[in-house]
């Protein structure tokens, strides 16, 4: 058994599985948002959350989506979306911040 295996066993038994902060905000593989406008794409969840928060503070219904689950570091193909027809306005809000 290697060091990585031993550390994995320790971490899995001490406190349960780890969850990235904000993972509950991510909609994975949810077709309900396919028609929403993509405002920006991101590689990490933390950055996407910050931009989603900026839109939410301006009154936009924004969601963070991904077609696939993220890796253990919160990285992947992540999109920030708003309801159809609001994409251009949302982009302008983000550009002005």
C-alpha positions in Angstrom: 0.0 0.0 0.0 1.4 3.4 -1.1 1.4 6.7 0.7 -1.4 7.9 -1.4 -3.6 4.9 -0.5 -2.9 5.3 3.2 -3.7 9.0 3.1 -6.9 8.3 1.2 -8.0 5.8 3.8 -7.3 8.2 6.6 -9.2 11.1 5.0 -12.1 8.9 4.0 -12.5 7.6 7.6 -11.8 10.8 9.4 -14.8 13.0 8.6 -16.4 11.4 5.7 -16.1 12.4 2.0 -14.9 15.9 1.2 -17.2 18.4 -0.5 -16.0 21.5 -2.3 -17.4 24.7 -1.1 -20.3 25.7 -3.3 -20.8 22.3 -4.9 -24.5 22.5 -4.0 -24.8 25.6 -6.3 -23.6 23.6 -9.4 -26.2 22.1 -11.7 -24.6 19.0 -13.3 -26.2 17.6 -16.5 -29.5 19.4 -15.9 -31.2 19.9 -19.3 -33.6 22.5 -17.7 -30.9 25.1 -18.2 -29.9 24.2 -21.8 -32.0 27.1 -23.2 -30.5 29.7 -20.8 -27.9 32.1 -22.2 -24.3 31.4 -21.3 -22.7 34.5 -20.0 -19.2 33.2 -19.3 -17.3 29.9 -19.2 -15.0 29.1 -16.3 -12.5 26.3 -15.4 -13.0 26.5 -11.6 -16.0 26.6 -9.3 -14.8 29.4 -7.0 -14.5 31.9 -9.9 -17.9 30.9 -11.3 -19.4 31.4 -7.9 -18.0 34.9 -7.5 -19.4 36.0 -10.9 -22.8 34.3 -10.1 -22.9 36.3 -6.8 -22.2 39.5 -8.7 -25.1 38.9 -11.0 -27.4 37.8 -8.1 -26.6 41.1 -6.3 -27.9 42.9 -9.4 -31.1 40.9 -9.3 -30.3 38.3 -12.0 -31.4 34.7 -11.7 -28.1 33.1 -12.5 -27.0 29.5 -12.3 -23.7 27.6 -12.6 -23.9 24.5 -14.8 -21.6 21.8 -16.0 -22.3 18.9 -18.3 -20.0 16.7 -16.3 -19.0 16.4 -12.6 -16.0 18.5 -11.6 -12.7 17.0 -10.5 -11.7 16.8 -6.8 -10.3 20.4 -7.0 -13.5 22.0 -8.3 -12.3 22.3 -11.9 -14.0 21.4 -15.1 -16.1 22.9 -17.9 -18.3 25.3 -16.0 -20.8 27.8 -17.5 -22.6 30.8 -15.9 -26.1 31.0 -17.3 -29.0 33.4 -17.1 -32.6 33.0 -18.4 -32.9 33.3 -22.2 -32.8 36.9 -23.5 -30.9 38.2 -20.5 -27.4 37.2 -21.6 -26.3 40.5 -23.1 -27.5 42.6 -20.2 -25.8 40.2 -17.7 -22.5 40.5 -19.7 -22.8 44.3 -19.5 -23.3 44.1 -15.7 -20.2 42.0 -15.3 -18.1 44.2 -17.6 -19.0 47.3 -15.6 -17.8 45.7 -12.3 
